[in-house]
Amino acid sequence: ELENQLATKSKTLDELKQSLALNGGAEQTPEALSLRIAELCEMVDSTVSQVAQLKTSMQSILEQWKVYDEVYAEVSLMTTRYLYCIDQCKPSLVSLEALRNQVKTLQ
């Protein structure tokens, strides 16, 4: 979206240059307008460069988030498995009387 806006602004700036070349500028001298347009071009170039850097940075961050999501899902699955195993492996609490009855039955 930012790149599209920059392209639109660049086009507008180019049209302004052409207009200046044709009209000569009514309110300001052509030299002053040319300097201002040159400054604006430099600002646009700087902004385009910053957007490219930001895009690269964001792609790197996106890749890191993808790795994080994958690892998180794996850890979550392992945690669920361990909790299930712990739940299945813990001894059931039986009263002393129930144990005596079980011993009598086994004898």
N, C-alpha and C positions, 0 to 999 in steps of 0.2 A: 504494500500500500504506500509506504514511504517512497519507494522507488518510482511508483507511478506519479505521485505528487511532484517529485523532483523532475521527472521528465516533462510534466506539464509546465512547471515553473521555468525550466530551461527553454522550452518552446516559446513561452511568453517573453522571455528575455531576448531570444533571437529576434522575435517580431519587433520588440522595442528597438533593438539595434538597427533593423532595417528601416523602421519608421524614422529613427534619428538620422540615418543616412539620407533619407528622402526629404525630410522636412527641415532639417537643420536645427530644430529646437527653438521654440518661440520664447520661452521664459528664461532659459539658461543658455550659456554659450555652448557651442558644440563640444569644445574641449572639456568643459566641466561635466557635461552629460556623458561624454566618452569615458572620462575617468570614473564616473559613478557606475557606468555599465561594466567597466573592467573590474571594479571592486565587486560588483554583484556576481560576475562570472567566477571570480576567485572564490567567493563565498559558496556558490553552487558547487564548484569543484571540490571544495573542502567538505561540504555536506555530503556529497556523493561518496567521497573517500570514507567519511565516518560511517555512513550507512553500510558500506561494504565491509568495514571492520566489524560493525555490530552484527551484520548477518553471519559472518564467519564465527564470531563469538557465540551467537545464539545457536548455531548448528552444533558447535562443540558441546554446549550446555544441554541441548536436546539429546545428543548421543549419551551423555553422562546420565541423564534422567532415565533413558531407556535401560541402561545397564543397571541402574538402581532399582527400577521396577522389576526387572528380571530376578535380581538377587533377592529383593524383598519377597517376591512370590515364592521363591525357593525356600527361603528361611521360614516363611509362614507355613508352608506345607510341612517342612521338617518339624516345626514346633507342634503342629497339630498331630503329626504321627507320634511324636514323643509323649505328648499328653495322653493320647489314646493308649499307648503301651503302658504308661505309668498307671493309668486307670484300670487296665486289664490285669496288671501284675500285682497290684497291692492286695494284701491278704484281707479277706473279709473278717470283720470283727464278730467273733462268736462268743457267746456267754460260756461260762464254766460249765453250767448245767448241760448245755447243748454238746459240749465236748465230751462230757461223761457219757451221755447217751450214745454218742457216735462210737466211743470206745467199747461200750457194752455191745452195740450192734456188730461191731467188727469182731469182737471175741466170739 
